[in-house]
Amino acid sequence: MATKRQVYMDHSATTPVDPRVLEAMLPYLREEFGNPSSLHRLGQRASRAVEGARRKVAEVLNCAPREVVFTGCGTESDNLAIRGAALALRHKGRHIVTTPVEHKAVLKTVQQLEQHWGFEVTYVPVDRYGRVSAEDVERALRPDTVLISVMYANNEVGTIMPVAEIGRLARERGIIFHCDAVQAGGYLNLDVDELHVDLMALSGHKFHAPKGVGVLYVRRNTPFVSTLTGGGQEAGYRSGTHNVAGIVGLATALELAQTGRDEKNARLRTMRDRLIAELTARVPGMELSGHPTERLPGLASFTLEDVSSDGLLLALDLEGIAASSGSACSSGEITPSHVLKAMGLSHRRSIGALRLSLGDDNTPEDVEYALEVIPRVVERLRQYAPAS
């Protein structure tokens, strides 16, 4: 029996580690195993590796190295940023502005601040593309607003937010601005001064670094109460023994991603646009979700009627295609994505979501294979296993 072609189109979930990143990490998984907090030479060599990585990340972000904080992941970075800034400023006000399409790392954190610390949260609505306007954010501000949190690019539909505009108005009003840039790390401009951000989260495994390492940018003099205390590592922002190999890998991966960004993005857009044009033409009722142009270069997201996401993803996996969706299954019941709901999509359409996210390892041949398989799989599912 011939082996089916294996096509990975789920880079928004995670990416494979780049061989050059692994090569940079290996010494710190073998002979250079010291703890950066130790005073002996093995520890000090590890410390120099961490500080070298910090300088690399700072160069990409156009910030001072001391403003770069290494964390365990994007979720941790978002949690530390939101909780740290809000609690530091609670004597000035307890109002937070965000959107309903944020990652759960943001939404659940602001909900906790509401429930346990007396904060009030305003969720600024998005349009049918999942995009918020800076004008609507400005209208939501109050005298007691202490924090704005808006993501850079949506993880489900790929829509890019007007972050620089929002950051500018936050700066004018003297309000702290946090941005979840996890999905943007490998693809978009990360200059923190051009974006006017005070706090920004990144996660290494989204741009070919290993899982388990992230970054939190903290602008100098940003009010902050650390909610992860201990030995005082990372200038007290994030205590805990450093993941030296992961940190070295993240810095290497970020440098590689940003160095070849324009060429890579052009290549991804070509493949993405072919997927969008052909699938919406070949599959009846298949529609693009997210903004048609202001979207991540490698992310094509769709909704379909009469097909459930779980059935579609399992059928595609059997054909060798790894993909994802904008909905989640819980306790056997298909629950529409909070993002698609906020965009105003019907239940019937949003339970048939499909996300194809391309990366460095994808080829035009992968795209052609997906274009051959997906219409056939959808037709079969509609015939034999239609969504209820």
N, C-alpha and C positions, 0 to 999 in steps of 0.2 A: 504493500500500500504506500503510495507516494505521500511524503510529508507535506502538509499544507504550508504555505508561506506564512511566516510569522511577522506581523506588522505591529509595532508599538506606537499607538496614537493617544497616549495618556500622559504626556509630559507635564501637564498642569498638576497632576497628582504627584509625580516624582520623576527624576531624570537619572539615567545611568551615570556612574562616576566616570569622568573623563580619564583616560589612561595617564595623561600628564599630571592630573590632580593626584591620582593614586601614587605615582612615582614621587611626587613631592611629599606625600604623607608617610611613606614607608619607613624612612629613618626614625620617625617618632613613634612608630609602632614596634620597632625592633630595638636598636642599640641606644637611641636617644629617648629613653623612657622616663627621664627625670620629671619631678614635680616642679613647676616654675616657681613655686613659693619656697623651695629649699635653697639654702645658702651655698651648698657645695657646687662644684663646677658642672656636674651633670644637671642639676636644677637650674643653674644660671644659663646653660646652653638652651634649655627648654624655654626659659624666660625670654631669651633673645629671639627665639623663633616666634613666640607669641607677639612680641613687640614689632618684629619685622612684618608679620601678617597684619598687625593693626595699622602700620604705616601704609601698606598696600591698599587696604580697604579705605583708609582716609583719603588717599589720592583719588580713588574712584568717586568718592562722595564729595570731594572738594571741601574737606573739613580738617580740623586738627585731630591728630591721633588720639588725644585724650577724650575726644567726643565719641569714640567708637567703643562700644561695650559688647563683648562676646557673650552669647547666651546659648541655650540648648536647642532652640528652634524658633520659628516665627510666632507660634502661639505664646511662648514664654515672653518674647520681645513685646508683643502686643499687650499682654497682661501686665508686665512690669511698667510699660509706658503709661497706660491708661490709669491703672490704679495708683502708680507712683505720683503722677502729676495731679490727679484729682484729689488725692488725700493731702498732698502738700498745699493745695490751694483751697481746701474746704472752708477755711475761715473767711475767704473772700467771696465765695459763692458755691452753689452746688447744682449748677445747671450745665449739662453736657449736650452737645449737638452732634448727631451722627446720621447715618442713613439706614434704611431697613434692608439693604443688600450687602451689608458688611459680612465678613467671615464670622463664624460663631465665636472665634477667639476674641473678637471685639464685642459682639452683641451680648454674649453671656457675661462678659466682664462688666459692661455698663449696667446690665440688669442686676448684677450682684451689688453694685454701688447704690442702685435704687433701693434694693430690698434691705440692705444692712447698714448703709451709711447715710441714708436720707437724701440722696441725689435725685434730681429730676432730669429725665432724658427726653429730648425732642428728636424724633425721627423724621428727617426731611424727605419727602417723597421723591421718587425718581420718575423719569418719563418711561415710555414704552420700550425704550432701548436699554433701560437700567442705568441711565445717566442722571446725575443730580446737577442742578445749575448753581453757580456761585451766588446768583441773585437770591435763590430760594434759601440757601444757607444763610446769607446775610439777613434775610427777613426773620429767620428763626432765632437770631441772637438776642440776648437780653442783658441787662446790666449785671446780672449774676452769672453769666456764662463764663466758665473757666477753661473749657476744653472743647475743641472740635476734633472729631475723628472721622476721616473720610479715606477710603482705600484708593490706591493709585489705579489698579486695574482689577476688574471683577474676576474671581476664580472660576465662576460657572459659565458666564457668557462672554467674557473677554473685554467688556466695555471699559474704555479708559476714561477716568474722571478728570475734570478740569482742576487738577491739584494745585497748579501754580496760582491760578486765580483765587482759589479758596485760601491758599496760604498767604497771599498778599493781603486779603481783607482781614484775615486773622491777625497778621502783623500790625496792620493799621489800628486795629481795635485793642491790641495788647493781649490777645487771647492765645493760649497755647494750642498749637496745631499738631496733631498726631496723624501719621499716614501709614497704613498697612501696605507696604510695597512688596510683599512676598512674591506675587505673581509677576511683578515688573522687573525684578532683579536682573534677569539675564537679557532683557529686551529694550528697556527704556532708559532715558537719561536719569541719572541718580544724583545730580548736582543739588545738594541740599539748599544752597543759596538761591539757585534759580527756581527751586520748588517752594521756597519759603517755609520749609518744615522745621519744627522744633524737635520732633520725635519721629523716627522712622524705623520700621521693622523689615528685616530680610531673613530669608531662610536658605541655607546652602544647598539643600537637595533639590531646589527648583532650578538651579543652574549648574548641574553636573558636579556638585560637591557631595560629600556623604550626608546621610541623615544624621540628625542629632547635634547640629551646630547652626547657630543663627547670629544675627547682629541686631543691636539696638543702637541707633544713632541718637545721642542726647546733646542738643545744642548747649553750649556753655551758658551757665547761669539759669537754666531752666529749672524751676522749682520741682523737687523730686524727693519722695520718701521711698526708700528701698523697701520692697516687700519680700525680698529674699535675702535674709541676713545670715551672717556666719563669720567666716575668716577675713572678710573685707577685700576679697579679690575684686578686680574690675572697679577700682576706686570706690568700693562700697556699693556700687549700683547693683551688682550681681555677684554675691559670694558663692563660692564653690570651686573645687579643684578644676583647673582648666583642662579642656579636651584639646590637648596640644595638636595632635595629628589632625583632628577635625578642623581646628582653627586655621592651620597651615593650608589644608585642602580648600577651605572656603575662600581664603584670600587668593589662592592660585586660580580657582574657578571663576571668581568674580572678575579678576584681571583679564583672564582669557575671554570671558563673555563680553565684556565691555570693549575690549580692544578690537574685536571683529564684528561689532554689533551691527553696523549699517549693512555690510555685505550679507551677513546671516539673515537679518530681517527681510531684506529684499528677496532672498531665496525662499524664506518661509512664506512670505506674502503670495508669491507666485503659486505655490502649492496650495495654500489656504484658499485663495480665490478660485482655483480650479475646483476644489472640493465644493465650495459654496455654489458656484454656478451650475455645476453638473448635477449635484444631488438635488438641488431645488428644482431642476428641470426634469430629472429622471424619476423622482419619487413623488407621486401625487400627494398633495397635502403637506409636504415637507417645507418648513419655513425657517429662515434664519432667525436666531434669537440674539439679542445684543445689538450694539450700534453697527451699521453697515460699514463705516470707515474708521471711526475712532475705537479701534479694537486691537487686541494683542496680535502681533504679526502671524503667529502660528496657531491661533485658536479659531476653530469653526464650530459653532454651536447651533443646534436645531431643535425644533419641536415638531412632533407628528401626532395626528389623531389616530385612534384605533390601534395603537401599539403601546405596550408598556415598556418602560425603560429596562426593567430587570430581565424580561424575556428577550429584548433586543440585544442587551449586552452579553447575555449567556450565549445566544445564537452566534453573535459575532466572534466571541471567544472560541467557539467550536470551529470557526472558519480561520482562526489564527490572527484575528484582529483584537487588540487590547484597546478598549475605549472606556469612556465614563459617561455620566449623565448629570443632569441638573436636578435630579430627584433622588430621594433616599427611601429605602424600604425599612419599615419598623414594625415589628411584631406581625409580619405577614401582610401589612396594609401599606399600599403605595401612598406615600405622602408627598405632595408636590413641594418642590423647592421653595424656600422662603424668598429667594431671588426672583423666580418666575412669578410668584404670587404678587410681589411688590411691583412687578412690571405690568400687572393687570391681565396676565394670561389665564384662560379658563382652566379649570381642573382637568377637563378632558384632554386638552392639548398639553398641559404641563407635565402630565404623568408619562408622556412619551418623549422625554428629552434625550438628546444625544450630544455629547461633547467630544470632538476630535481635536486633540492638541498635539501639534507637530513639534519636532525638535531636531537637533543637529544630526541625528542618525537617520532621519527619514529621507526618502528619495522620491523622485517622480514616479518610479515604478511602484512604490508603496501606495501612492495616491491612486494610480490606475487600478491597482488590485482592490482598494477600498471602493472605488466607483463601480467595479464589477460585482462585488459581493453585497454591498449594503442594499441596493435596490432589490436584489433577489431575495435577501433575507427578510426585508420589510414586507414584500409581497407574500412570502410564505407565511409569515406570522399573521398577517391580516386574514389570510385564508383559513388557517388552522387554529390560531390562538389569538384572536382579537382581544384587545384590552377591554375590560368591563367598565 
